[in-house]
Amino acid sequence: MNWHVYIIETKDHFYYTGITTDIERRFEQHANGSGAKFFNIHSPNKIIYSEDGHTRSSASIREAEIKKLNKKDKIKLIEDSN
């Protein structure tokens, strides 16, 4: 199965990093309150970054790597992908 790593920017400019097999479905889950509890406080705005072609394991590893980045480095990652 093809796993994706994604970053969602919230309406109050926080970044949320996660993994899924279906980014659009997962975004909708976050938007309607059935996703991560993080989105009970921070409303999702848009998907600003994604990587595909991962296994479940490699997606989890990459998610952890991205979560360790500071915001400046996350912005650079996002900008470099465009």
N, CA, C and O atoms as a Maestro MAE file, in Angstrom:
{
 s_m_m2io_version
 :::
 2.0.0
}

f_m_ct {
 s_m_title
 :::
 protein
 m_atom[328] {
  # First column is atom index #
  i_m_mmod_type
  r_m_x_coord
  r_m_y_coord
  r_m_z_coord
  i_m_residue_number
  s_m_chain_name
  s_m_pdb_residue_name
  s_m_pdb_atom_name
  i_m_atomic_number
  :::
  1 25 0.838 -1.181 0.000 1 A "MET " " N  " 7
  2 3 0.000 0.000 0.000 1 A "MET " " CA " 6
  3 2 0.887 1.249 0.000 1 A "MET " " C  " 6
  4 15 1.983 1.233 0.560 1 A "MET " " O  " 8
  5 25 0.419 2.316 -0.619 2 A "ASN " " N  " 7
  6 3 1.164 3.570 -0.736 2 A "ASN " " CA " 6
  7 2 0.800 4.507 0.413 2 A "ASN " " C  " 6
  8 15 -0.329 4.991 0.491 2 A "ASN " " O  " 8
  9 25 1.750 4.759 1.294 3 A "TRP " " N  " 7
  10 3 1.541 5.660 2.430 3 A "TRP " " CA " 6
  11 2 2.084 7.042 2.112 3 A "TRP " " C  " 6
  12 15 3.067 7.188 1.385 3 A "TRP " " O  " 8
  13 25 1.434 8.045 2.664 4 A "HIS " " N  " 7
  14 3 1.808 9.441 2.466 4 A "HIS " " CA " 6
  15 2 2.162 10.065 3.812 4 A "HIS " " C  " 6
  16 15 1.577 9.730 4.842 4 A "HIS " " O  " 8
  17 25 3.119 10.968 3.782 5 A "VAL " " N  " 7
  18 3 3.431 11.832 4.921 5 A "VAL " " CA " 6
  19 2 2.930 13.215 4.515 5 A "VAL " " C  " 6
  20 15 3.169 13.650 3.389 5 A "VAL " " O  " 8
  21 25 2.244 13.905 5.411 6 A "TYR " " N  " 7
  22 3 1.664 15.191 5.040 6 A "TYR " " CA " 6
  23 2 1.825 16.201 6.172 6 A "TYR " " C  " 6
  24 15 1.997 15.846 7.338 6 A "TYR " " O  " 8
  25 25 1.763 17.474 5.779 7 A "ILE " " N  " 7
  26 3 1.721 18.567 6.741 7 A "ILE " " CA " 6
  27 2 0.490 19.400 6.419 7 A "ILE " " C  " 6
  28 15 0.275 19.800 5.274 7 A "ILE " " O  " 8
  29 25 -0.308 19.651 7.435 8 A "ILE " " N  " 7
  30 3 -1.471 20.529 7.313 8 A "ILE " " CA " 6
  31 2 -1.163 21.810 8.075 8 A "ILE " " C  " 6
  32 15 -0.689 21.778 9.211 8 A "ILE " " O  " 8
  33 25 -1.443 22.941 7.426 9 A "GLU " " N  " 7
  34 3 -1.351 24.222 8.120 9 A "GLU " " CA " 6
  35 2 -2.733 24.543 8.686 9 A "GLU " " C  " 6
  36 15 -3.745 24.403 7.998 9 A "GLU " " O  " 8
  37 25 -2.761 24.970 9.936 10 A "THR " " N  " 7
  38 3 -4.036 25.323 10.561 10 A "THR " " CA " 6
  39 2 -4.358 26.789 10.289 10 A "THR " " C  " 6
  40 15 -3.504 27.555 9.843 10 A "THR " " O  " 8
  41 25 -5.596 27.159 10.562 11 A "LYS " " N  " 7
  42 3 -6.021 28.542 10.342 11 A "LYS " " CA " 6
  43 2 -5.265 29.525 11.232 11 A "LYS " " C  " 6
  44 15 -5.167 30.709 10.911 11 A "LYS " " O  " 8
  45 25 -4.723 29.025 12.366 12 A "ASP " " N  " 7
  46 3 -3.924 29.884 13.241 12 A "ASP " " CA " 6
  47 2 -2.421 29.648 13.052 12 A "ASP " " C  " 6
  48 15 -1.620 29.971 13.929 12 A "ASP " " O  " 8
  49 25 -2.051 29.083 11.904 13 A "HIS " " N  " 7
  50 3 -0.673 28.960 11.419 13 A "HIS " " CA " 6
  51 2 0.215 27.989 12.200 13 A "HIS " " C  " 6
  52 15 1.425 28.191 12.299 13 A "HIS " " O  " 8
  53 25 -0.386 26.946 12.750 14 A "PHE " " N  " 7
  54 3 0.387 25.839 13.300 14 A "PHE " " CA " 6
  55 2 0.511 24.785 12.212 14 A "PHE " " C  " 6
  56 15 -0.267 24.773 11.258 14 A "PHE " " O  " 8
  57 25 1.496 23.895 12.359 15 A "TYR " " N  " 7
  58 3 1.683 22.800 11.413 15 A "TYR " " CA " 6
  59 2 1.424 21.480 12.120 15 A "TYR " " C  " 6
  60 15 1.862 21.258 13.249 15 A "TYR " " O  " 8
  61 25 0.696 20.609 11.424 16 A "TYR " " N  " 7
  62 3 0.422 19.267 11.925 16 A "TYR " " CA " 6
  63 2 0.982 18.285 10.910 16 A "TYR " " C  " 6
  64 15 0.699 18.395 9.717 16 A "TYR " " O  " 8
  65 25 1.766 17.338 11.369 17 A "THR " " N  " 7
  66 3 2.349 16.316 10.493 17 A "THR " " CA " 6
  67 2 1.721 14.973 10.807 17 A "THR " " C  " 6
  68 15 1.566 14.608 11.972 17 A "THR " " O  " 8
  69 25 1.360 14.235 9.761 18 A "GLY " " N  " 7
  70 3 0.758 12.924 9.955 18 A "GLY " " CA " 6
  71 2 1.034 12.012 8.781 18 A "GLY " " C  " 6
  72 15 1.716 12.388 7.827 18 A "GLY " " O  " 8
  73 25 0.488 10.792 8.863 19 A "ILE " " N  " 7
  74 3 0.617 9.812 7.781 19 A "ILE " " CA " 6
  75 2 -0.752 9.224 7.482 19 A "ILE " " C  " 6
  76 15 -1.630 9.186 8.344 19 A "ILE " " O  " 8
  77 25 -0.919 8.767 6.248 20 A "THR " " N  " 7
  78 3 -2.188 8.180 5.832 20 A "THR " " CA " 6
  79 2 -2.010 7.466 4.495 20 A "THR " " C  " 6
  80 15 -0.986 7.624 3.829 20 A "THR " " O  " 8
  81 25 -2.997 6.692 4.117 21 A "THR " " N  " 7
  82 3 -3.025 6.107 2.777 21 A "THR " " CA " 6
  83 2 -3.896 6.933 1.835 21 A "THR " " C  " 6
  84 15 -3.877 6.712 0.624 21 A "THR " " O  " 8
  85 25 -4.658 7.882 2.378 22 A "ASP " " N  " 7
  86 3 -5.560 8.717 1.584 22 A "ASP " " CA " 6
  87 2 -5.582 10.124 2.185 22 A "ASP " " C  " 6
  88 15 -6.277 10.365 3.173 22 A "ASP " " O  " 8
  89 25 -4.838 11.035 1.605 23 A "ILE " " N  " 7
  90 3 -4.682 12.374 2.180 23 A "ILE " " CA " 6
  91 2 -6.002 13.139 2.212 23 A "ILE " " C  " 6
  92 15 -6.326 13.754 3.228 23 A "ILE " " O  " 8
  93 25 -6.762 13.116 1.133 24 A "GLU " " N  " 7
  94 3 -8.019 13.871 1.093 24 A "GLU " " CA " 6
  95 2 -9.007 13.374 2.144 24 A "GLU " " C  " 6
  96 15 -9.652 14.168 2.829 24 A "GLU " " O  " 8
  97 25 -9.118 12.056 2.265 25 A "ARG " " N  " 7
  98 3 -10.012 11.484 3.284 25 A "ARG " " CA " 6
  99 2 -9.556 11.896 4.677 25 A "ARG " " C  " 6
  100 15 -10.372 12.259 5.524 25 A "ARG " " O  " 8
  101 25 -8.256 11.838 4.906 26 A "ARG " " N  " 7
  102 3 -7.738 12.176 6.230 26 A "ARG " " CA " 6
  103 2 -7.950 13.653 6.547 26 A "ARG " " C  " 6
  104 15 -8.284 14.002 7.680 26 A "ARG " " O  " 8
  105 25 -7.758 14.522 5.558 27 A "PHE " " N  " 7
  106 3 -8.012 15.940 5.775 27 A "PHE " " CA " 6
  107 2 -9.473 16.161 6.170 27 A "PHE " " C  " 6
  108 15 -9.762 16.922 7.093 27 A "PHE " " O  " 8
  109 25 -10.379 15.502 5.477 28 A "GLU " " N  " 7
  110 3 -11.808 15.622 5.798 28 A "GLU " " CA " 6
  111 2 -12.096 15.131 7.217 28 A "GLU " " C  " 6
  112 15 -12.904 15.728 7.928 28 A "GLU " " O  " 8
  113 25 -11.443 14.057 7.625 29 A "GLN " " N  " 7
  114 3 -11.619 13.573 8.991 29 A "GLN " " CA " 6
  115 2 -11.155 14.618 9.995 29 A "GLN " " C  " 6
  116 15 -11.829 14.867 10.995 29 A "GLN " " O  " 8
  117 25 -10.011 15.225 9.733 30 A "HIS " " N  " 7
  118 3 -9.517 16.277 10.624 30 A "HIS " " CA " 6
  119 2 -10.489 17.451 10.645 30 A "HIS " " C  " 6
  120 15 -10.758 18.018 11.704 30 A "HIS " " O  " 8
  121 25 -11.011 17.813 9.487 31 A "ALA " " N  " 7
  122 3 -11.906 18.971 9.379 31 A "ALA " " CA " 6
  123 2 -13.248 18.750 10.073 31 A "ALA " " C  " 6
  124 15 -13.835 19.692 10.604 31 A "ALA " " O  " 8
  125 25 -13.735 17.506 10.072 32 A "ASN " " N  " 7
  126 3 -15.048 17.261 10.682 32 A "ASN " " CA " 6
  127 2 -14.972 16.757 12.120 32 A "ASN " " C  " 6
  128 15 -15.991 16.393 12.708 32 A "ASN " " O  " 8
  129 25 -13.769 16.738 12.685 33 A "GLY " " N  " 7
  130 3 -13.630 16.400 14.096 33 A "GLY " " CA " 6
  131 2 -13.420 14.937 14.412 33 A "GLY " " C  " 6
  132 15 -13.377 14.562 15.584 33 A "GLY " " O  " 8
  133 25 -13.288 14.098 13.393 34 A "SER " " N  " 7
  134 3 -13.069 12.676 13.667 34 A "SER " " CA " 6
  135 2 -11.607 12.267 13.485 34 A "SER " " C  " 6
  136 15 -11.282 11.081 13.517 34 A "SER " " O  " 8
  137 25 -10.730 13.253 13.294 35 A "GLY " " N  " 7
  138 3 -9.300 12.988 13.153 35 A "GLY " " CA " 6
  139 2 -8.584 13.201 14.474 35 A "GLY " " C  " 6
  140 15 -9.124 12.897 15.538 35 A "GLY " " O  " 8
  141 25 -7.396 13.711 14.403 36 A "ALA " " N  " 7
  142 3 -6.564 13.932 15.588 36 A "ALA " " CA " 6
  143 2 -7.179 14.971 16.527 36 A "ALA " " C  " 6
  144 15 -7.816 15.926 16.082 36 A "ALA " " O  " 8
  145 25 -6.981 14.772 17.820 37 A "LYS " " N  " 7
  146 3 -7.498 15.707 18.828 37 A "LYS " " CA " 6
  147 2 -6.897 17.103 18.676 37 A "LYS " " C  " 6
  148 15 -7.517 18.088 19.076 37 A "LYS " " O  " 8
  149 25 -5.711 17.194 18.110 38 A "PHE " " N  " 7
  150 3 -5.057 18.475 17.837 38 A "PHE " " CA " 6
  151 2 -6.020 19.435 17.143 38 A "PHE " " C  " 6
  152 15 -6.011 20.637 17.409 38 A "PHE " " O  " 8
  153 25 -6.850 18.893 16.251 39 A "PHE " " N  " 7
  154 3 -7.758 19.725 15.462 39 A "PHE " " CA " 6
  155 2 -9.032 20.109 16.210 39 A "PHE " " C  " 6
  156 15 -9.878 20.818 15.665 39 A "PHE " " O  " 8
  157 25 -9.177 19.654 17.442 40 A "ASN " " N  " 7
  158 3 -10.270 20.159 18.274 40 A "ASN " " CA " 6
  159 2 -9.980 21.599 18.693 40 A "ASN " " C  " 6
  160 15 -10.900 22.362 18.990 40 A "ASN " " O  " 8
  161 25 -8.706 21.963 18.715 41 A "ILE " " N  " 7
  162 3 -8.283 23.308 19.124 41 A "ILE " " CA " 6
  163 2 -7.866 24.146 17.913 41 A "ILE " " C  " 6
  164 15 -8.151 25.342 17.853 41 A "ILE " " O  " 8
  165 25 -7.198 23.520 16.963 42 A "HIS " " N  " 7
  166 3 -6.655 24.221 15.788 42 A "HIS " " CA " 6
  167 2 -7.375 23.725 14.533 42 A "HIS " " C  " 6
  168 15 -7.234 22.561 14.158 42 A "HIS " " O  " 8
  169 25 -8.133 24.590 13.893 43 A "SER " " N  " 7
  170 3 -8.885 24.200 12.693 43 A "SER " " CA " 6
  171 2 -7.945 24.031 11.500 43 A "SER " " C  " 6
  172 15 -7.116 24.902 11.235 43 A "SER " " O  " 8
  173 25 -8.071 22.913 10.778 44 A "PRO " " N  " 7
  174 3 -7.206 22.716 9.616 44 A "PRO " " CA " 6
  175 2 -7.562 23.701 8.503 44 A "PRO " " C  " 6
  176 15 -8.736 23.987 8.267 44 A "PRO " " O  " 8
  177 25 -6.548 24.211 7.831 45 A "ASN " " N  " 7
  178 3 -6.766 25.145 6.730 45 A "ASN " " CA " 6
  179 2 -6.512 24.465 5.392 45 A "ASN " " C  " 6
  180 15 -7.397 24.411 4.539 45 A "ASN " " O  " 8
  181 25 -5.284 23.940 5.209 46 A "LYS " " N  " 7
  182 3 -4.970 23.292 3.938 46 A "LYS " " CA " 6
  183 2 -3.764 22.374 4.088 46 A "LYS " " C  " 6
  184 15 -2.956 22.514 5.006 46 A "LYS " " O  " 8
  185 25 -3.670 21.438 3.163 47 A "ILE " " N  " 7
  186 3 -2.504 20.554 3.078 47 A "ILE " " CA " 6
  187 2 -1.421 21.349 2.357 47 A "ILE " " C  " 6
  188 15 -1.617 21.810 1.232 47 A "ILE " " O  " 8
  189 25 -0.278 21.503 3.019 48 A "ILE " " N  " 7
  190 3 0.777 22.325 2.425 48 A "ILE " " CA " 6
  191 2 1.999 21.510 2.003 48 A "ILE " " C  " 6
  192 15 2.920 22.040 1.381 48 A "ILE " " O  " 8
  193 25 2.003 20.220 2.343 49 A "TYR " " N  " 7
  194 3 3.157 19.383 1.987 49 A "TYR " " CA " 6
  195 2 2.726 17.934 2.003 49 A "TYR " " C  " 6
  196 15 1.936 17.519 2.851 49 A "TYR " " O  " 8
  197 25 3.250 17.164 1.057 50 A "SER " " N  " 7
  198 3 3.023 15.719 1.098 50 A "SER " " CA " 6
  199 2 4.151 14.994 0.379 50 A "SER " " C  " 6
  200 15 4.760 15.512 -0.557 50 A "SER " " O  " 8
  201 25 4.405 13.792 0.842 51 A "GLU " " N  " 7
  202 3 5.341 12.861 0.218 51 A "GLU " " CA " 6
  203 2 4.590 11.561 0.042 51 A "GLU " " C  " 6
  204 15 3.850 11.153 0.937 51 A "GLU " " O  " 8
  205 25 4.761 10.904 -1.084 52 A "ASP " " N  " 7
  206 3 4.122 9.603 -1.257 52 A "ASP " " CA " 6
  207 2 5.173 8.542 -1.531 52 A "ASP " " C  " 6
  208 15 6.370 8.826 -1.555 52 A "ASP " " O  " 8
  209 25 4.714 7.325 -1.736 53 A "GLY " " N  " 7
  210 3 5.620 6.231 -2.051 53 A "GLY " " CA " 6
  211 2 6.239 5.553 -0.847 53 A "GLY " " C  " 6
  212 15 7.213 4.811 -0.976 53 A "GLY " " O  " 8
  213 25 5.669 5.808 0.335 54 A "HIS " " N  " 7
  214 3 6.200 5.210 1.557 54 A "HIS " " CA " 6
  215 2 5.488 3.907 1.908 54 A "HIS " " C  " 6
  216 15 4.338 3.683 1.532 54 A "HIS " " O  " 8
  217 25 6.201 3.062 2.634 55 A "THR " " N  " 7
  218 3 5.563 1.948 3.331 55 A "THR " " CA " 6
  219 2 5.059 2.500 4.660 55 A "THR " " C  " 6
  220 15 5.377 3.636 5.012 55 A "THR " " O  " 8
  221 25 4.299 1.736 5.386 56 A "ARG " " N  " 7
  222 3 3.819 2.189 6.705 56 A "ARG " " CA " 6
  223 2 5.008 2.517 7.603 56 A "ARG " " C  " 6
  224 15 4.998 3.518 8.320 56 A "ARG " " O  " 8
  225 25 6.006 1.688 7.558 57 A "SER " " N  " 7
  226 3 7.188 1.871 8.388 57 A "SER " " CA " 6
  227 2 7.975 3.118 7.990 57 A "SER " " C  " 6
  228 15 8.320 3.933 8.846 57 A "SER " " O  " 8
  229 25 8.260 3.270 6.697 58 A "SER " " N  " 7
  230 3 9.052 4.429 6.269 58 A "SER " " CA " 6
  231 2 8.277 5.734 6.463 58 A "SER " " C  " 6
  232 15 8.879 6.774 6.730 58 A "SER " " O  " 8
  233 25 6.960 5.689 6.332 59 A "ALA " " N  " 7
  234 3 6.142 6.888 6.580 59 A "ALA " " CA " 6
  235 2 6.225 7.292 8.046 59 A "ALA " " C  " 6
  236 15 6.336 8.478 8.356 59 A "ALA " " O  " 8
  237 25 6.172 6.325 8.942 60 A "SER " " N  " 7
  238 3 6.268 6.622 10.376 60 A "SER " " CA " 6
  239 2 7.627 7.209 10.733 60 A "SER " " C  " 6
  240 15 7.720 8.132 11.542 60 A "SER " " O  " 8
  241 25 8.667 6.674 10.135 61 A "ILE " " N  " 7
  242 3 10.018 7.181 10.383 61 A "ILE " " CA " 6
  243 2 10.140 8.611 9.861 61 A "ILE " " C  " 6
  244 15 10.669 9.483 10.550 61 A "ILE " " O  " 8
  245 25 9.650 8.848 8.648 62 A "ARG " " N  " 7
  246 3 9.723 10.191 8.059 62 A "ARG " " CA " 6
  247 2 8.867 11.183 8.847 62 A "ARG " " C  " 6
  248 15 9.270 12.332 9.031 62 A "ARG " " O  " 8
  249 25 7.709 10.761 9.306 63 A "GLU " " N  " 7
  250 3 6.861 11.622 10.129 63 A "GLU " " CA " 6
  251 2 7.614 12.074 11.378 63 A "GLU " " C  " 6
  252 15 7.587 13.252 11.731 63 A "GLU " " O  " 8
  253 25 8.277 11.144 12.036 64 A "ALA " " N  " 7
  254 3 9.042 11.473 13.244 64 A "ALA " " CA " 6
  255 2 10.175 12.452 12.919 64 A "ALA " " C  " 6
  256 15 10.443 13.369 13.695 64 A "ALA " " O  " 8
  257 25 10.838 12.260 11.779 65 A "GLU " " N  " 7
  258 3 11.905 13.173 11.375 65 A "GLU " " CA " 6
  259 2 11.374 14.594 11.185 65 A "GLU " " C  " 6
  260 15 11.975 15.562 11.652 65 A "GLU " " O  " 8
  261 25 10.248 14.703 10.500 66 A "ILE " " N  " 7
  262 3 9.667 16.022 10.230 66 A "ILE " " CA " 6
  263 2 9.186 16.672 11.526 66 A "ILE " " C  " 6
  264 15 9.360 17.876 11.714 66 A "ILE " " O  " 8
  265 25 8.592 15.898 12.406 67 A "LYS " " N  " 7
  266 3 8.103 16.450 13.670 67 A "LYS " " CA " 6
  267 2 9.231 17.023 14.526 67 A "LYS " " C  " 6
  268 15 9.005 17.920 15.339 67 A "LYS " " O  " 8
  269 25 10.443 16.505 14.342 68 A "LYS " " N  " 7
  270 3 11.590 16.998 15.104 68 A "LYS " " CA " 6
  271 2 12.128 18.322 14.561 68 A "LYS " " C  " 6
  272 15 12.882 19.008 15.252 68 A "LYS " " O  " 8
  273 25 11.753 18.689 13.336 69 A "LEU " " N  " 7
  274 3 12.241 19.936 12.746 69 A "LEU " " CA " 6
  275 2 11.605 21.134 13.441 69 A "LEU " " C  " 6
  276 15 10.462 21.064 13.893 69 A "LEU " " O  " 8
  277 25 12.349 22.226 13.523 70 A "ASN " " N  " 7
  278 3 11.738 23.454 14.019 70 A "ASN " " CA " 6
  279 2 10.916 24.072 12.883 70 A "ASN " " C  " 6
  280 15 11.001 23.630 11.737 70 A "ASN " " O  " 8
  281 25 10.128 25.084 13.206 71 A "LYS " " N  " 7
  282 3 9.223 25.647 12.197 71 A "LYS " " CA " 6
  283 2 9.977 26.209 10.997 71 A "LYS " " C  " 6
  284 15 9.529 26.060 9.860 71 A "LYS " " O  " 8
  285 25 11.113 26.851 11.238 72 A "LYS " " N  " 7
  286 3 11.920 27.411 10.153 72 A "LYS " " CA " 6
  287 2 12.335 26.320 9.168 72 A "LYS " " C  " 6
  288 15 12.260 26.517 7.955 72 A "LYS " " O  " 8
  289 25 12.770 25.176 9.684 73 A "ASP " " N  " 7
  290 3 13.192 24.073 8.824 73 A "ASP " " CA " 6
  291 2 12.006 23.419 8.118 73 A "ASP " " C  " 6
  292 15 12.142 22.944 6.991 73 A "ASP " " O  " 8
  293 25 10.848 23.392 8.771 74 A "LYS " " N  " 7
  294 3 9.642 22.879 8.103 74 A "LYS " " CA " 6
  295 2 9.257 23.783 6.953 74 A "LYS " " C  " 6
  296 15 8.874 23.295 5.890 74 A "LYS " " O  " 8
  297 25 9.350 25.089 7.138 75 A "ILE " " N  " 7
  298 3 9.037 26.031 6.069 75 A "ILE " " CA " 6
  299 2 9.989 25.822 4.899 75 A "ILE " " C  " 6
  300 15 9.563 25.848 3.744 75 A "ILE " " O  " 8
  301 25 11.266 25.617 5.181 76 A "LYS " " N  " 7
  302 3 12.239 25.367 4.105 76 A "LYS " " CA " 6
  303 2 11.900 24.077 3.369 76 A "LYS " " C  " 6
  304 15 11.975 24.039 2.141 76 A "LYS " " O  " 8
  305 25 11.529 23.022 4.087 77 A "LEU " " N  " 7
  306 3 11.134 21.757 3.478 77 A "LEU " " CA " 6
  307 2 9.952 21.979 2.536 77 A "LEU " " C  " 6
  308 15 9.943 21.479 1.411 77 A "LEU " " O  " 8
  309 25 8.967 22.724 3.000 78 A "ILE " " N  " 7
  310 3 7.769 22.998 2.202 78 A "ILE " " CA " 6
  311 2 8.124 23.818 0.959 78 A "ILE " " C  " 6
  312 15 7.685 23.504 -0.148 78 A "ILE " " O  " 8
  313 25 8.920 24.867 1.154 79 A "GLU " " N  " 7
  314 3 9.312 25.725 0.030 79 A "GLU " " CA " 6
  315 2 10.137 24.955 -1.008 79 A "GLU " " C  " 6
  316 15 9.957 25.137 -2.212 79 A "GLU " " O  " 8
  317 25 11.033 24.102 -0.532 80 A "ASP " " N  " 7
  318 3 11.882 23.325 -1.445 80 A "ASP " " CA " 6
  319 2 11.079 22.307 -2.253 80 A "ASP " " C  " 6
  320 15 11.528 21.864 -3.310 80 A "ASP " " O  " 8
  321 25 9.897 21.933 -1.764 81 A "SER " " N  " 7
  322 3 9.086 20.940 -2.484 81 A "SER " " CA " 6
  323 2 8.245 21.570 -3.590 81 A "SER " " C  " 6
  324 15 7.698 20.869 -4.442 81 A "SER " " O  " 8
  325 25 8.149 22.879 -3.568 82 A "ASN " " N  " 7
  326 3 7.314 23.568 -4.581 82 A "ASN " " CA " 6
  327 2 8.075 23.894 -5.833 82 A "ASN " " C  " 6
  328 15 7.512 24.467 -6.765 82 A "ASN " " O  " 8
  :::
 }
 m_bond[327] {
  # First column is bond index #
  i_m_from
  i_m_to
  i_m_order
  :::
  1 1 2 1
  2 2 3 1
  3 3 4 2
  4 3 5 1
  5 5 6 1
  6 6 7 1
  7 7 8 2
  8 7 9 1
  9 9 10 1
  10 10 11 1
  11 11 12 2
  12 11 13 1
  13 13 14 1
  14 14 15 1
  15 15 16 2
  16 15 17 1
  17 17 18 1
  18 18 19 1
  19 19 20 2
  20 19 21 1
  21 21 22 1
  22 22 23 1
  23 23 24 2
  24 23 25 1
  25 25 26 1
  26 26 27 1
  27 27 28 2
  28 27 29 1
  29 29 30 1
  30 30 31 1
  31 31 32 2
  32 31 33 1
  33 33 34 1
  34 34 35 1
  35 35 36 2
  36 35 37 1
  37 37 38 1
  38 38 39 1
  39 39 40 2
  40 39 41 1
  41 41 42 1
  42 42 43 1
  43 43 44 2
  44 43 45 1
  45 45 46 1
  46 46 47 1
  47 47 48 2
  48 47 49 1
  49 49 50 1
  50 50 51 1
  51 51 52 2
  52 51 53 1
  53 53 54 1
  54 54 55 1
  55 55 56 2
  56 55 57 1
  57 57 58 1
  58 58 59 1
  59 59 60 2
  60 59 61 1
  61 61 62 1
  62 62 63 1
  63 63 64 2
  64 63 65 1
  65 65 66 1
  66 66 67 1
  67 67 68 2
  68 67 69 1
  69 69 70 1
  70 70 71 1
  71 71 72 2
  72 71 73 1
  73 73 74 1
  74 74 75 1
  75 75 76 2
  76 75 77 1
  77 77 78 1
  78 78 79 1
  79 79 80 2
  80 79 81 1
  81 81 82 1
  82 82 83 1
  83 83 84 2
  84 83 85 1
  85 85 86 1
  86 86 87 1
  87 87 88 2
  88 87 89 1
  89 89 90 1
  90 90 91 1
  91 91 92 2
  92 91 93 1
  93 93 94 1
  94 94 95 1
  95 95 96 2
  96 95 97 1
  97 97 98 1
  98 98 99 1
  99 99 100 2
  100 99 101 1
  101 101 102 1
  102 102 103 1
  103 103 104 2
  104 103 105 1
  105 105 106 1
  106 106 107 1
  107 107 108 2
  108 107 109 1
  109 109 110 1
  110 110 111 1
  111 111 112 2
  112 111 113 1
  113 113 114 1
  114 114 115 1
  115 115 116 2
  116 115 117 1
  117 117 118 1
  118 118 119 1
  119 119 120 2
  120 119 121 1
  121 121 122 1
  122 122 123 1
  123 123 124 2
  124 123 125 1
  125 125 126 1
  126 126 127 1
  127 127 128 2
  128 127 129 1
  129 129 130 1
  130 130 131 1
  131 131 132 2
  132 131 133 1
  133 133 134 1
  134 134 135 1
  135 135 136 2
  136 135 137 1
  137 137 138 1
  138 138 139 1
  139 139 140 2
  140 139 141 1
  141 141 142 1
  142 142 143 1
  143 143 144 2
  144 143 145 1
  145 145 146 1
  146 146 147 1
  147 147 148 2
  148 147 149 1
  149 149 150 1
  150 150 151 1
  151 151 152 2
  152 151 153 1
  153 153 154 1
  154 154 155 1
  155 155 156 2
  156 155 157 1
  157 157 158 1
  158 158 159 1
  159 159 160 2
  160 159 161 1
  161 161 162 1
  162 162 163 1
  163 163 164 2
  164 163 165 1
  165 165 166 1
  166 166 167 1
  167 167 168 2
  168 167 169 1
  169 169 170 1
  170 170 171 1
  171 171 172 2
  172 171 173 1
  173 173 174 1
  174 174 175 1
  175 175 176 2
  176 175 177 1
  177 177 178 1
  178 178 179 1
  179 179 180 2
  180 179 181 1
  181 181 182 1
  182 182 183 1
  183 183 184 2
  184 183 185 1
  185 185 186 1
  186 186 187 1
  187 187 188 2
  188 187 189 1
  189 189 190 1
  190 190 191 1
  191 191 192 2
  192 191 193 1
  193 193 194 1
  194 194 195 1
  195 195 196 2
  196 195 197 1
  197 197 198 1
  198 198 199 1
  199 199 200 2
  200 199 201 1
  201 201 202 1
  202 202 203 1
  203 203 204 2
  204 203 205 1
  205 205 206 1
  206 206 207 1
  207 207 208 2
  208 207 209 1
  209 209 210 1
  210 210 211 1
  211 211 212 2
  212 211 213 1
  213 213 214 1
  214 214 215 1
  215 215 216 2
  216 215 217 1
  217 217 218 1
  218 218 219 1
  219 219 220 2
  220 219 221 1
  221 221 222 1
  222 222 223 1
  223 223 224 2
  224 223 225 1
  225 225 226 1
  226 226 227 1
  227 227 228 2
  228 227 229 1
  229 229 230 1
  230 230 231 1
  231 231 232 2
  232 231 233 1
  233 233 234 1
  234 234 235 1
  235 235 236 2
  236 235 237 1
  237 237 238 1
  238 238 239 1
  239 239 240 2
  240 239 241 1
  241 241 242 1
  242 242 243 1
  243 243 244 2
  244 243 245 1
  245 245 246 1
  246 246 247 1
  247 247 248 2
  248 247 249 1
  249 249 250 1
  250 250 251 1
  251 251 252 2
  252 251 253 1
  253 253 254 1
  254 254 255 1
  255 255 256 2
  256 255 257 1
  257 257 258 1
  258 258 259 1
  259 259 260 2
  260 259 261 1
  261 261 262 1
  262 262 263 1
  263 263 264 2
  264 263 265 1
  265 265 266 1
  266 266 267 1
  267 267 268 2
  268 267 269 1
  269 269 270 1
  270 270 271 1
  271 271 272 2
  272 271 273 1
  273 273 274 1
  274 274 275 1
  275 275 276 2
  276 275 277 1
  277 277 278 1
  278 278 279 1
  279 279 280 2
  280 279 281 1
  281 281 282 1
  282 282 283 1
  283 283 284 2
  284 283 285 1
  285 285 286 1
  286 286 287 1
  287 287 288 2
  288 287 289 1
  289 289 290 1
  290 290 291 1
  291 291 292 2
  292 291 293 1
  293 293 294 1
  294 294 295 1
  295 295 296 2
  296 295 297 1
  297 297 298 1
  298 298 299 1
  299 299 300 2
  300 299 301 1
  301 301 302 1
  302 302 303 1
  303 303 304 2
  304 303 305 1
  305 305 306 1
  306 306 307 1
  307 307 308 2
  308 307 309 1
  309 309 310 1
  310 310 311 1
  311 311 312 2
  312 311 313 1
  313 313 314 1
  314 314 315 1
  315 315 316 2
  316 315 317 1
  317 317 318 1
  318 318 319 1
  319 319 320 2
  320 319 321 1
  321 321 322 1
  322 322 323 1
  323 323 324 2
  324 323 325 1
  325 325 326 1
  326 326 327 1
  327 327 328 2
  :::
 }
}
